[in-house]
Amino acid sequence: MLLANIAHPNWLCIGDFNHILNGDDKFSFNEGRIIGSESFNQLISDLELCELAAFGQRFTWMNNREDDDFVTERLDRAFAIVDWIHTYPSYALQNLPIVHSDHGPIMLDFELRLVTDEEIESTVFQIGAHKAPGPNGIPAFFYQNFWCTIKTDVLHAVHAFFHSAQVTQAVQEAVVEAAIKARTLGYACILFLSDSKRTVQVVNKA
């Protein structure tokens, strides 16, 4: 008897599935066969399950080895039928860092409380002025000083992030616009790092 026939009609599967869906779910210095992915994908299809979107760590397991023997994979995830997703449209699934085990915890919040615009703005202005709030290395004082320019796009990006875990192109373009404005006002010493190199190039051309 198929599992789908005996399970609750509004059901969810979450945890360590010990298999990956495709090559993007694995990082290794040595190329090798991906065993079990075809049958895993077929099972998900047969059960008519949809994978839940997650944010946080990309890989959820590592083998705790070093150098060429190091392997990390995404084994922990969640699947649900369409009715479950319609019942809990504001769910939040997060893959937490790997700390005390070879797996990182996976956390699901059924009833996500949506953050308000006021809470987002308050958080922006509570960050230390010279601390970088994200991986692009842009210090908080930049967002604070040019809040009127980038406010709308940042608010939209934060709300979208709670659902997709991705920063929208709009907020990146808003940062470029604010950076160009900063130069016209004499903020020539603003330093952009890592993945914001494109921002530097655009601003320097302006």
KAHUVEN-V780672 format. One line per field, one symbol per residue. phi: phi as a letter, one per 30 degrees, with the letter a starting at -180 (. if undefined). burial: + if it has 16 or more other ideal C-beta (glycine too) atoms within 10 Angstrom, else -. A space follows every 10 residues. Layout:
phi=???
burial=???
This chain:
phi=.deddcdedb bbcbkcchbc dadddbbadc dadccjdddd dddddddhcc dddbbjddcc bbchcbhddd bbbcccabba dedddddbdc dbcbcdddbc bdccdcbbcd cddddcdddd dddedcdeec cddaddiddd dddddceddc eedddddddd ddccibdddd dddddddddd ddddcjddcd ccbhdceded dddddd
burial=---------- -++---+-++ +---++---- ---+--+--+ ---+----+- -+-+-++-++ ++-------- ++++++++++ +--+---+-- +++-+--+-- --++++-+-- ---------- ---+------ -+---+-+++ -++-++--++ +-+++-++-- ------++-- ++-+++++++ ++-------+ -+---+--+- -++---
